[in-house]
Amino acid sequence: MITIKRTIEISADVDAALARVAEAGAQSPSQIIESALVSFLSDAAETVEDERRWENYLKTRKAIPIEAVKAWVDSWDTDNELPVPTPRKFRFPWMRRWTSFGCASFCSP
């Protein structure tokens, strides 16, 4: 693995906490920071994917109802296994009321 040297500025409190964790876990501060960054970046990538899916839903209004997913999962390993549920268009009348309260970009149908 190729490593890159970076310089960061952290508070004395964070540095002290990092030193304590490193000492207790027999890891170097660099290993702890790298592990934390890998975890953070993984979470950030998942968040980006969640936002992409949410934007797609807002555009298409298509989703799979949870009841259909539950029925599908419940049918596994039975003689009547259901096919994978398909997305369908949702309409929420209450969203129209929300647009008058200033959340048109979030709630518009």
N, C-alpha and C positions, 0 to 999 in steps of 0.2 A: 504494500500500500504506500502510495506517495503521500507524504505529509506536508502541510503548509503551515508556516509559522505566522500567527496573528498576534497582535498586541491589543489587549482590551483594558479598559479602565473600569474598576469595580470599587465599591466602597470598602472601607476598612472592616465594617461589620460582615459584609459578604465574604471578604477574604478570610476572616477569622473562622466563619462558619465552614467555608470550603476546606480550610486546613483541618478542622475538627473531623469533618466527614471523611476526608482523605486518610487521616490517621486511623480512624476507627475502622475503615473498610479496607485498609491496606492497598489503596489505589493512589495514584498520583492525582494532583489537582487537574492536570490536563486530561486524564482519563475520565474524571467525573464531569468536567465541562463538556468533553466530546459526547459522552453518553447523554447528558442533559440536552445538548443541541440536536442530537439524532432524534431523541424523543420529541422535542419541540417541533422539529421540521416534519416529522411523520404526522403529528397532530395537525400542523398547518396544512399539509397536503390534503388530509382528510377534510379539513374545513373548506378548502378551495373546491373540492369535489362536491361537498354538501351544498355549497352556494351555487355551483353550476347546475346541480339537479333541481334546486329550488327555483332558480331562474327559468329553467326549462318547464317546470310545473306551472309557474306563473304565466308563461307564454302559451302553453298548450292546454292547461287545466286537466291534463290526463294523469291519472294515478291508479294504483291498484288498491281497492278497498281492503282494509285489514281483515274484514270478515272473510273475503275471498282467500286471502293468504292463510288464515287460520283453517278454513275448510280444506284447502289444498294440503297443508301440513298434516292435518288430522287424517287425511286419506292415504298417506304414505303407508306402505306395507299392508295394504288391505286389498281385497279383490276388486274394489271400485276406486282405484287411484285416479284422482282428478288430474287434468292437464294443468300446466303452469298457467296461473291467472294472467290475463292481459289487461293493460291499462284501459281505463275508460274515462270519459270526460265528466268532470264534476261541475256542478252549478251550486253555488251557495248564495241564496237570496239575501242573507244577512250581511254579506260583503258589500252590497249596494248601499246599505245604511252607513257602513263605516266610511265610505268615500266622502260622505258629507261632513265627517269629523276630521278630515285632513290626512287621511292615510290612503289617498287614491293610488299612489305608486305601489303600495304594498298590497292593497286589498282589491284593486279593480278587477272585475270579472273579465 
